[in-house]
Amino acid sequence: MSSLSDRVRRLATRAVPDKWVRLKLERPLASVTFDDFPRSAWETGGPVLHRHGVRGTFYASGRFSGAREDGLDYFDADTLRAVHAAGHEIGCHTYGHANGPKTASDTLLADLDRNAAFVHEAVGDDVRLSSFAYPYGEISPRTKRLYAPRFASARGVHDGVNAGVVDLAELRGEPIERRSWSKKKIEAAVAAAVARKGWLIFFTHDVSADPSPYGCTPAMLDHALTRLREAGVETLPVKHALAKATFG
């Protein structure tokens, strides 16, 4: 359970106007994102995306490359290249996956450089990491200010649709996770995006028949994508969705 000081920090962070803009979209948009990312996000989740004709954003943290942790196998360089070749976006999730508020600023900046170098070496210099996701969803006013100039957007884990005045340094995200799975909540999020002409960003981790608490089954992912398609919501990688927006 979060401490009172953690809850206060999160509330204070959301109030810091680092990159607040008024988002204007001609039509609602959605993005599907995968954090860390476990290999199953690509090998099992990728085919689900392909069946729906959409591309996602895979937030890579270099520390996980080739690793097996807590029963999950993570991506490797070949996975990164396959993701990129298929037209999906590779985003930044730091290299060491450290808890930002508990880590010194110079260490965090060096870590970003290390992750960028890792991705460039694996995939090529044409990959620009313009989208970011906070490890563990942990943010403080200091780390928010640190990351905001470095990336076009940064996604947290505070739920809801991005509409009206939004913070590009802490975009809202809606989970597709086993621990909190609810078809009604997914459908309500899609309906809210349509009603508000907003940008809905789903996030998850692994994808398998027996996922971790933070992952989902292929059927869960399929359900979210089906609801988006039925509602006429275009689904794009984060950087491409952002490119379609205008700001007032």
Number of C-alpha atoms within 10 A of each C-alpha: 4 7 8 9 9 15 11 11 17 17 13 13 20 19 12 17 16 19 18 17 16 15 20 18 19 10 17 26 26 24 25 26 29 25 25 28 26 26 24 19 26 23 16 16 23 20 13 19 19 12 10 14 11 18 22 27 26 32 24 31 27 27 16 19 22 16 14 13 10 6 7 15 17 23 24 18 16 13 18 22 15 13 21 17 11 11 13 19 26 28 29 28 29 27 25 16 18 18 14 21 17 11 11 11 15 9 11 22 15 13 19 21 12 16 21 23 16 19 24 15 12 16 20 13 11 7 16 15 22 16 23 29 30 25 23 15 15 20 24 19 18 14 21 23 17 17 22 18 12 16 18 18 21 25 23 21 21 15 15 20 25 26 22 18 14 18 24 21 29 29 25 22 24 21 25 27 23 18 13 12 16 14 14 9 14 21 16 14 22 28 18 19 25 20 11 15 21 25 33 29 29 26 26 24 26 30 29 18 13 12 18 18 14 18 28 27 20 21 14 21 21 16 16 18 27 14 18 25 14 9 15 14 24 16 25 23 23 30 19 14 19 19 9 13 16 12 12 8
